Amino acid sequence: MTLCIAETSRPKLVHEARTARVMELWRAGRSTHEIAETLDLAECEVCRIIEEAGH
């Protein structure tokens, strides 16, 4: 049962970690393009994360 709970929450944890990393870089003054390259994400995904975080 613990494994099922861990598997269920994994996508949420990954999402939260990705959001935290994007916001850390954003607050450090990095551009969306730089963040996308650093984290191997699409730039539109970086923009979406920043918008959802309310910045």
PQR file with spaces between the fields and no chain letter, atoms N, CA, C, O and H, PARSE charges and radii, in Angstrom:
ATOM       1  N    MET     1       0.822   -1.191    0.000 -0.4000 1.5000
ATOM       2  CA   MET     1       0.000    0.000    0.000 -0.0000 2.0000
ATOM       3  C    MET     1       0.868    1.257    0.000  0.5500 1.7000
ATOM       4  O    MET     1       0.547    2.226   -0.688 -0.5500 1.4000
ATOM       5  N    THR     2       1.933    1.255    0.740 -0.4000 1.5000
ATOM       6  CA   THR     2       2.830    2.406    0.757 -0.0000 2.0000
ATOM       7  C    THR     2       3.389    2.685   -0.629  0.5500 1.7000
ATOM       8  O    THR     2       3.525    3.842   -1.026 -0.5500 1.4000
ATOM       9  H    THR     2       2.194    0.468    1.299  0.4000 1.0000
ATOM      10  N    LEU     3       3.711    1.636   -1.359 -0.4000 1.5000
ATOM      11  CA   LEU     3       4.230    1.796   -2.711 -0.0000 2.0000
ATOM      12  C    LEU     3       3.212    2.488   -3.601  0.5500 1.7000
ATOM      13  O    LEU     3       3.576    3.362   -4.388 -0.5500 1.4000
ATOM      14  H    LEU     3       3.600    0.696   -1.036  0.4000 1.0000
ATOM      15  N    CYS     4       1.943    2.115   -3.492 -0.4000 1.5000
ATOM      16  CA   CYS     4       0.890    2.745   -4.291 -0.0000 2.0000
ATOM      17  C    CYS     4       0.784    4.235   -3.978  0.5500 1.7000
ATOM      18  O    CYS     4       0.645    5.054   -4.887 -0.5500 1.4000
ATOM      19  H    CYS     4       1.647    1.406   -2.852  0.4000 1.0000
ATOM      20  N    ILE     5       0.849    4.580   -2.726 -0.4000 1.5000
ATOM      21  CA   ILE     5       0.784    5.983   -2.334 -0.0000 2.0000
ATOM      22  C    ILE     5       1.990    6.732   -2.890  0.5500 1.7000
ATOM      23  O    ILE     5       1.847    7.842   -3.404 -0.5500 1.4000
ATOM      24  H    ILE     5       0.962    3.915   -1.988  0.4000 1.0000
ATOM      25  N    ALA     6       3.158    6.146   -2.792 -0.4000 1.5000
ATOM      26  CA   ALA     6       4.370    6.782   -3.309 -0.0000 2.0000
ATOM      27  C    ALA     6       4.281    6.968   -4.815  0.5500 1.7000
ATOM      28  O    ALA     6       4.649    8.025   -5.328 -0.5500 1.4000
ATOM      29  H    ALA     6       3.274    5.245   -2.374  0.4000 1.0000
ATOM      30  N    GLU     7       3.801    5.965   -5.527 -0.4000 1.5000
ATOM      31  CA   GLU     7       3.671    6.065   -6.975 -0.0000 2.0000
ATOM      32  C    GLU     7       2.645    7.125   -7.369  0.5500 1.7000
ATOM      33  O    GLU     7       2.831    7.838   -8.355 -0.5500 1.4000
ATOM      34  H    GLU     7       3.502    5.106   -5.110  0.4000 1.0000
ATOM      35  N    THR     8       1.577    7.224   -6.607 -0.4000 1.5000
ATOM      36  CA   THR     8       0.537    8.207   -6.903 -0.0000 2.0000
ATOM      37  C    THR     8       1.052    9.624   -6.703  0.5500 1.7000
ATOM      38  O    THR     8       0.722   10.516   -7.485 -0.5500 1.4000
ATOM      39  H    THR     8       1.426    6.645   -5.806  0.4000 1.0000
ATOM      40  N    SER     9       1.845    9.844   -5.679 -0.4000 1.5000
ATOM      41  CA   SER     9       2.299   11.194   -5.373 -0.0000 2.0000
ATOM      42  C    SER     9       3.549   11.597   -6.151  0.5500 1.7000
ATOM      43  O    SER     9       3.915   12.772   -6.151 -0.5500 1.4000
ATOM      44  H    SER     9       2.113    9.120   -5.043  0.4000 1.0000
ATOM      45  N    ARG    10       4.201   10.664   -6.803 -0.4000 1.5000
ATOM      46  CA   ARG    10       5.434   10.974   -7.525 -0.0000 2.0000
ATOM      47  C    ARG    10       5.257   12.075   -8.577  0.5500 1.7000
ATOM      48  O    ARG    10       6.065   13.003   -8.601 -0.5500 1.4000
ATOM      49  H    ARG    10       3.904    9.709   -6.804  0.4000 1.0000
ATOM      50  N    PRO    11       4.239   12.018   -9.449 -0.5600 1.5000
ATOM      51  CA   PRO    11       4.088   13.090  -10.437  0.2800 2.0000
ATOM      52  C    PRO    11       3.921   14.464   -9.789  0.5500 1.7000
ATOM      53  O    PRO    11       4.436   15.463  -10.292 -0.5500 1.4000
ATOM      54  N    LYS    12       3.204   14.506   -8.679 -0.4000 1.5000
ATOM      55  CA   LYS    12       3.019   15.777   -7.975 -0.0000 2.0000
ATOM      56  C    LYS    12       4.353   16.278   -7.422  0.5500 1.7000
ATOM      57  O    LYS    12       4.655   17.468   -7.509 -0.5500 1.4000
ATOM      58  H    LYS    12       2.786   13.695   -8.270  0.4000 1.0000
ATOM      59  N    LEU    13       5.142   15.382   -6.862 -0.4000 1.5000
ATOM      60  CA   LEU    13       6.449   15.772   -6.329 -0.0000 2.0000
ATOM      61  C    LEU    13       7.377   16.256   -7.435  0.5500 1.7000
ATOM      62  O    LEU    13       8.106   17.231   -7.253 -0.5500 1.4000
ATOM      63  H    LEU    13       4.896   14.415   -6.791  0.4000 1.0000
ATOM      64  N    VAL    14       7.353   15.586   -8.568 -0.4000 1.5000
ATOM      65  CA   VAL    14       8.180   15.994   -9.710 -0.0000 2.0000
ATOM      66  C    VAL    14       7.755   17.381  -10.180  0.5500 1.7000
ATOM      67  O    VAL    14       8.597   18.238  -10.450 -0.5500 1.4000
ATOM      68  H    VAL    14       6.760   14.794   -8.716  0.4000 1.0000
ATOM      69  N    HIS    15       6.450   17.595  -10.276 -0.4000 1.5000
ATOM      70  CA   HIS    15       5.927   18.898  -10.700 -0.0000 2.0000
ATOM      71  C    HIS    15       6.357   20.000   -9.724  0.5500 1.7000
ATOM      72  O    HIS    15       6.792   21.071  -10.144 -0.5500 1.4000
ATOM      73  H    HIS    15       5.766   16.899  -10.057  0.4000 1.0000
ATOM      74  N    GLU    16       6.233   19.734   -8.436 -0.4000 1.5000
ATOM      75  CA   GLU    16       6.609   20.728   -7.424 -0.0000 2.0000
ATOM      76  C    GLU    16       8.105   21.026   -7.466  0.5500 1.7000
ATOM      77  O    GLU    16       8.515   22.178   -7.321 -0.5500 1.4000
ATOM      78  H    GLU    16       5.879   18.863   -8.094  0.4000 1.0000
ATOM      79  N    ALA    17       8.911   20.003   -7.661 -0.4000 1.5000
ATOM      80  CA   ALA    17      10.364   20.200   -7.732 -0.0000 2.0000
ATOM      81  C    ALA    17      10.735   21.012   -8.966  0.5500 1.7000
ATOM      82  O    ALA    17      11.581   21.903   -8.898 -0.5500 1.4000
ATOM      83  H    ALA    17       8.578   19.068   -7.778  0.4000 1.0000
ATOM      84  N    ARG    18      10.099   20.702  -10.093 -0.4000 1.5000
ATOM      85  CA   ARG    18      10.373   21.439  -11.333 -0.0000 2.0000
ATOM      86  C    ARG    18       9.974   22.901  -11.173  0.5500 1.7000
ATOM      87  O    ARG    18      10.714   23.799  -11.576 -0.5500 1.4000
ATOM      88  H    ARG    18       9.411   19.979  -10.148  0.4000 1.0000
ATOM      89  N    THR    19       8.805   23.136  -10.585 -0.4000 1.5000
ATOM      90  CA   THR    19       8.339   24.503  -10.362 -0.0000 2.0000
ATOM      91  C    THR    19       9.304   25.259   -9.454  0.5500 1.7000
ATOM      92  O    THR    19       9.630   26.415   -9.722 -0.5500 1.4000
ATOM      93  H    THR    19       8.204   22.406  -10.259  0.4000 1.0000
ATOM      94  N    ALA    20       9.755   24.623   -8.399 -0.4000 1.5000
ATOM      95  CA   ALA    20      10.691   25.266   -7.473 -0.0000 2.0000
ATOM      96  C    ALA    20      11.988   25.639   -8.177  0.5500 1.7000
ATOM      97  O    ALA    20      12.525   26.724   -7.955 -0.5500 1.4000
ATOM      98  H    ALA    20       9.490   23.684   -8.181  0.4000 1.0000
ATOM      99  N    ARG    21      12.487   24.759   -9.014 -0.4000 1.5000
ATOM     100  CA   ARG    21      13.752   25.024   -9.726 -0.0000 2.0000
ATOM     101  C    ARG    21      13.579   26.157  -10.733  0.5500 1.7000
ATOM     102  O    ARG    21      14.437   27.032  -10.838 -0.5500 1.4000
ATOM     103  H    ARG    21      12.050   23.878   -9.195  0.4000 1.0000
ATOM     104  N    VAL    22      12.470   26.141  -11.473 -0.4000 1.5000
ATOM     105  CA   VAL    22      12.198   27.216  -12.435 -0.0000 2.0000
ATOM     106  C    VAL    22      12.121   28.550  -11.705  0.5500 1.7000
ATOM     107  O    VAL    22      12.720   29.532  -12.143 -0.5500 1.4000
ATOM     108  H    VAL    22      11.772   25.430  -11.388  0.4000 1.0000
ATOM     109  N    MET    23      11.388   28.591  -10.596 -0.4000 1.5000
ATOM     110  CA   MET    23      11.222   29.846   -9.871 -0.0000 2.0000
ATOM     111  C    MET    23      12.530   30.315   -9.239  0.5500 1.7000
ATOM     112  O    MET    23      12.785   31.517   -9.162 -0.5500 1.4000
ATOM     113  H    MET    23      10.902   27.793  -10.240  0.4000 1.0000
ATOM     114  N    GLU    24      13.347   29.388   -8.794 -0.4000 1.5000
ATOM     115  CA   GLU    24      14.658   29.748   -8.245 -0.0000 2.0000
ATOM     116  C    GLU    24      15.498   30.452   -9.313  0.5500 1.7000
ATOM     117  O    GLU    24      16.108   31.489   -9.052 -0.5500 1.4000
ATOM     118  H    GLU    24      13.140   28.411   -8.857  0.4000 1.0000
ATOM     119  N    LEU    25      15.523   29.887  -10.497 -0.4000 1.5000
ATOM     120  CA   LEU    25      16.294   30.487  -11.590 -0.0000 2.0000
ATOM     121  C    LEU    25      15.677   31.810  -12.041  0.5500 1.7000
ATOM     122  O    LEU    25      16.399   32.758  -12.349 -0.5500 1.4000
ATOM     123  H    LEU    25      15.027   29.045  -10.709  0.4000 1.0000
ATOM     124  N    TRP    26      14.347   31.876  -12.081 -0.4000 1.5000
ATOM     125  CA   TRP    26      13.648   33.091  -12.491 -0.0000 2.0000
ATOM     126  C    TRP    26      13.964   34.239  -11.522  0.5500 1.7000
ATOM     127  O    TRP    26      14.251   35.357  -11.950 -0.5500 1.4000
ATOM     128  H    TRP    26      13.761   31.105  -11.831  0.4000 1.0000
ATOM     129  N    ARG    27      13.909   33.955  -10.223 -0.4000 1.5000
ATOM     130  CA   ARG    27      14.205   34.984   -9.211 -0.0000 2.0000
ATOM     131  C    ARG    27      15.673   35.406   -9.242  0.5500 1.7000
ATOM     132  O    ARG    27      16.020   36.508   -8.817 -0.5500 1.4000
ATOM     133  H    ARG    27      13.676   33.047   -9.875  0.4000 1.0000
ATOM     134  N    ALA    28      16.529   34.519   -9.748 -0.4000 1.5000
ATOM     135  CA   ALA    28      17.954   34.839   -9.864 -0.0000 2.0000
ATOM     136  C    ALA    28      18.238   35.681  -11.109  0.5500 1.7000
ATOM     137  O    ALA    28      19.387   36.033  -11.376 -0.5500 1.4000
ATOM     138  H    ALA    28      16.247   33.623  -10.093  0.4000 1.0000
ATOM     139  N    GLY    29      17.189   36.002  -11.865 -0.4000 1.5000
ATOM     140  CA   GLY    29      17.351   36.884  -13.013 -0.0000 2.0000
ATOM     141  C    GLY    29      17.596   36.188  -14.340  0.5500 1.7000
ATOM     142  O    GLY    29      17.937   36.839  -15.328 -0.5500 1.4000
ATOM     143  H    GLY    29      16.256   35.717  -11.648  0.4000 1.0000
ATOM     144  N    ARG    30      17.428   34.878  -14.374 -0.4000 1.5000
ATOM     145  CA   ARG    30      17.625   34.153  -15.629 -0.0000 2.0000
ATOM     146  C    ARG    30      16.425   34.360  -16.544  0.5500 1.7000
ATOM     147  O    ARG    30      15.296   34.500  -16.073 -0.5500 1.4000
ATOM     148  H    ARG    30      17.151   34.349  -13.572  0.4000 1.0000
ATOM     149  N    SER    31      16.667   34.380  -17.842 -0.4000 1.5000
ATOM     150  CA   SER    31      15.583   34.524  -18.814 -0.0000 2.0000
ATOM     151  C    SER    31      14.859   33.195  -18.989  0.5500 1.7000
ATOM     152  O    SER    31      15.374   32.142  -18.614 -0.5500 1.4000
ATOM     153  H    SER    31      17.584   34.266  -18.224  0.4000 1.0000
ATOM     154  N    THR    32      13.664   33.255  -19.561 -0.4000 1.5000
ATOM     155  CA   THR    32      12.919   32.017  -19.809 -0.0000 2.0000
ATOM     156  C    THR    32      13.694   31.111  -20.764  0.5500 1.7000
ATOM     157  O    THR    32      13.657   29.887  -20.639 -0.5500 1.4000
ATOM     158  H    THR    32      13.246   34.110  -19.866  0.4000 1.0000
ATOM     159  N    HIS    33      14.385   31.715  -21.706 -0.4000 1.5000
ATOM     160  CA   HIS    33      15.187   30.930  -22.654 -0.0000 2.0000
ATOM     161  C    HIS    33      16.319   30.199  -21.928  0.5500 1.7000
ATOM     162  O    HIS    33      16.551   29.014  -22.165 -0.5500 1.4000
ATOM     163  H    HIS    33      14.415   32.709  -21.808  0.4000 1.0000
ATOM     164  N    GLU    34      17.014   30.908  -21.050 -0.4000 1.5000
ATOM     165  CA   GLU    34      18.109   30.291  -20.283 -0.0000 2.0000
ATOM     166  C    GLU    34      17.594   29.171  -19.377  0.5500 1.7000
ATOM     167  O    GLU    34      18.217   28.115  -19.272 -0.5500 1.4000
ATOM     168  H    GLU    34      16.825   31.870  -20.857  0.4000 1.0000
ATOM     169  N    ILE    35      16.459   29.408  -18.728 -0.4000 1.5000
ATOM     170  CA   ILE    35      15.884   28.390  -17.844 -0.0000 2.0000
ATOM     171  C    ILE    35      15.515   27.150  -18.644  0.5500 1.7000
ATOM     172  O    ILE    35      15.788   26.026  -18.221 -0.5500 1.4000
ATOM     173  H    ILE    35      15.953   30.266  -18.814  0.4000 1.0000
ATOM     174  N    ALA    36      14.898   27.354  -19.795 -0.4000 1.5000
ATOM     175  CA   ALA    36      14.502   26.232  -20.647 -0.0000 2.0000
ATOM     176  C    ALA    36      15.714   25.408  -21.061  0.5500 1.7000
ATOM     177  O    ALA    36      15.674   24.178  -21.023 -0.5500 1.4000
ATOM     178  H    ALA    36      14.677   28.267  -20.139  0.4000 1.0000
ATOM     179  N    GLU    37      16.783   26.077  -21.454 -0.4000 1.5000
ATOM     180  CA   GLU    37      18.001   25.360  -21.852 -0.0000 2.0000
ATOM     181  C    GLU    37      18.618   24.626  -20.665  0.5500 1.7000
ATOM     182  O    GLU    37      19.036   23.476  -20.798 -0.5500 1.4000
ATOM     183  H    GLU    37      16.815   27.076  -21.486  0.4000 1.0000
ATOM     184  N    THR    38      18.678   25.272  -19.523 -0.4000 1.5000
ATOM     185  CA   THR    38      19.283   24.678  -18.332 -0.0000 2.0000
ATOM     186  C    THR    38      18.539   23.427  -17.873  0.5500 1.7000
ATOM     187  O    THR    38      19.157   22.427  -17.506 -0.5500 1.4000
ATOM     188  H    THR    38      18.338   26.206  -19.414  0.4000 1.0000
ATOM     189  N    LEU    39      17.206   23.491  -17.897 -0.4000 1.5000
ATOM     190  CA   LEU    39      16.391   22.397  -17.368 -0.0000 2.0000
ATOM     191  C    LEU    39      15.878   21.456  -18.455  0.5500 1.7000
ATOM     192  O    LEU    39      15.131   20.521  -18.170 -0.5500 1.4000
ATOM     193  H    LEU    39      16.704   24.303  -18.195  0.4000 1.0000
ATOM     194  N    ASP    40      16.277   21.704  -19.694 -0.4000 1.5000
ATOM     195  CA   ASP    40      15.845   20.876  -20.829 -0.0000 2.0000
ATOM     196  C    ASP    40      14.319   20.827  -20.930  0.5500 1.7000
ATOM     197  O    ASP    40      13.716   19.759  -21.041 -0.5500 1.4000
ATOM     198  H    ASP    40      16.884   22.464  -19.926  0.4000 1.0000
ATOM     199  N    LEU    41      13.716   22.021  -20.888 -0.4000 1.5000
ATOM     200  CA   LEU    41      12.270   22.163  -21.033 -0.0000 2.0000
ATOM     201  C    LEU    41      11.981   23.054  -22.232  0.5500 1.7000
ATOM     202  O    LEU    41      12.848   23.806  -22.677 -0.5500 1.4000
ATOM     203  H    LEU    41      14.206   22.888  -20.798  0.4000 1.0000
ATOM     204  N    ALA    42      10.775   22.970  -22.747 -0.4000 1.5000
ATOM     205  CA   ALA    42      10.341   23.906  -23.782 -0.0000 2.0000
ATOM     206  C    ALA    42      10.150   25.272  -23.123  0.5500 1.7000
ATOM     207  O    ALA    42       9.701   25.360  -21.980 -0.5500 1.4000
ATOM     208  H    ALA    42      10.070   22.359  -22.385  0.4000 1.0000
ATOM     209  N    GLU    43      10.493   26.330  -23.847 -0.4000 1.5000
ATOM     210  CA   GLU    43      10.364   27.663  -23.274 -0.0000 2.0000
ATOM     211  C    GLU    43       8.911   27.973  -22.916  0.5500 1.7000
ATOM     212  O    GLU    43       8.656   28.655  -21.923 -0.5500 1.4000
ATOM     213  H    GLU    43      10.858   26.258  -24.776  0.4000 1.0000
ATOM     214  N    CYS    44       7.963   27.486  -23.704 -0.4000 1.5000
ATOM     215  CA   CYS    44       6.545   27.714  -23.387 -0.0000 2.0000
ATOM     216  C    CYS    44       6.159   27.040  -22.069  0.5500 1.7000
ATOM     217  O    CYS    44       5.300   27.543  -21.346 -0.5500 1.4000
ATOM     218  H    CYS    44       8.171   26.933  -24.511  0.4000 1.0000
ATOM     219  N    GLU    45       6.786   25.910  -21.755 -0.4000 1.5000
ATOM     220  CA   GLU    45       6.533   25.226  -20.484 -0.0000 2.0000
ATOM     221  C    GLU    45       7.072   26.060  -19.318  0.5500 1.7000
ATOM     222  O    GLU    45       6.431   26.151  -18.271 -0.5500 1.4000
ATOM     223  H    GLU    45       7.484   25.501  -22.343  0.4000 1.0000
ATOM     224  N    VAL    46       8.232   26.658  -19.495 -0.4000 1.5000
ATOM     225  CA   VAL    46       8.810   27.533  -18.472 -0.0000 2.0000
ATOM     226  C    VAL    46       7.877   28.720  -18.232  0.5500 1.7000
ATOM     227  O    VAL    46       7.612   29.081  -17.085 -0.5500 1.4000
ATOM     228  H    VAL    46       8.753   26.584  -20.346  0.4000 1.0000
ATOM     229  N    CYS    47       7.383   29.322  -19.308 -0.4000 1.5000
ATOM     230  CA   CYS    47       6.464   30.456  -19.177 -0.0000 2.0000
ATOM     231  C    CYS    47       5.190   30.048  -18.442  0.5500 1.7000
ATOM     232  O    CYS    47       4.697   30.789  -17.591 -0.5500 1.4000
ATOM     233  H    CYS    47       7.599   29.028  -20.239  0.4000 1.0000
ATOM     234  N    ARG    48       4.658   28.869  -18.769 -0.4000 1.5000
ATOM     235  CA   ARG    48       3.444   28.376  -18.119 -0.0000 2.0000
ATOM     236  C    ARG    48       3.668   28.195  -16.619  0.5500 1.7000
ATOM     237  O    ARG    48       2.817   28.563  -15.809 -0.5500 1.4000
ATOM     238  H    ARG    48       5.059   28.268  -19.460  0.4000 1.0000
ATOM     239  N    ILE    49       4.815   27.627  -16.256 -0.4000 1.5000
ATOM     240  CA   ILE    49       5.134   27.405  -14.841 -0.0000 2.0000
ATOM     241  C    ILE    49       5.216   28.735  -14.100  0.5500 1.7000
ATOM     242  O    ILE    49       4.691   28.862  -12.993 -0.5500 1.4000
ATOM     243  H    ILE    49       5.507   27.329  -16.914  0.4000 1.0000
ATOM     244  N    ILE    50       5.865   29.718  -14.695 -0.4000 1.5000
ATOM     245  CA   ILE    50       6.001   31.039  -14.069 -0.0000 2.0000
ATOM     246  C    ILE    50       4.630   31.694  -13.913  0.5500 1.7000
ATOM     247  O    ILE    50       4.325   32.263  -12.865 -0.5500 1.4000
ATOM     248  H    ILE    50       6.292   29.615  -15.594  0.4000 1.0000
ATOM     249  N    GLU    51       3.803   31.614  -14.959 -0.4000 1.5000
ATOM     250  CA   GLU    51       2.457   32.196  -14.891 -0.0000 2.0000
ATOM     251  C    GLU    51       1.611   31.520  -13.817  0.5500 1.7000
ATOM     252  O    GLU    51       0.906   32.195  -13.067 -0.5500 1.4000
ATOM     253  H    GLU    51       4.051   31.152  -15.811  0.4000 1.0000
ATOM     254  N    GLU    52       1.678   30.192  -13.738 -0.4000 1.5000
ATOM     255  CA   GLU    52       0.894   29.466  -12.732 -0.0000 2.0000
ATOM     256  C    GLU    52       1.356   29.782  -11.314  0.5500 1.7000
ATOM     257  O    GLU    52       0.567   29.734  -10.370 -0.5500 1.4000
ATOM     258  H    GLU    52       2.251   29.644  -14.347  0.4000 1.0000
ATOM     259  N    ALA    53       2.632   30.105  -11.173 -0.4000 1.5000
ATOM     260  CA   ALA    53       3.161   30.448   -9.852 -0.0000 2.0000
ATOM     261  C    ALA    53       2.772   31.873   -9.451  0.5500 1.7000
ATOM     262  O    ALA    53       3.000   32.293   -8.317 -0.5500 1.4000
ATOM     263  H    ALA    53       3.273   30.144  -11.940  0.4000 1.0000
ATOM     264  N    GLY    54       2.183   32.609  -10.395 -0.4000 1.5000
ATOM     265  CA   GLY    54       1.688   33.942  -10.087 -0.0000 2.0000
ATOM     266  C    GLY    54       2.699   35.056  -10.205  0.5500 1.7000
ATOM     267  O    GLY    54       2.573   36.089   -9.547 -0.5500 1.4000
ATOM     268  H    GLY    54       1.998   32.268  -11.317  0.4000 1.0000
ATOM     269  N    HIS    55       3.716   34.851  -11.052 -0.4000 1.5000
ATOM     270  CA   HIS    55       4.738   35.890  -11.202 -0.0000 2.0000
ATOM     271  C    HIS    55       4.733   36.412  -12.602  0.5500 1.7000
ATOM     272  O    HIS    55       5.522   37.296  -12.935 -0.5500 1.4000
ATOM     273  H    HIS    55       3.818   34.012  -11.587  0.4000 1.0000
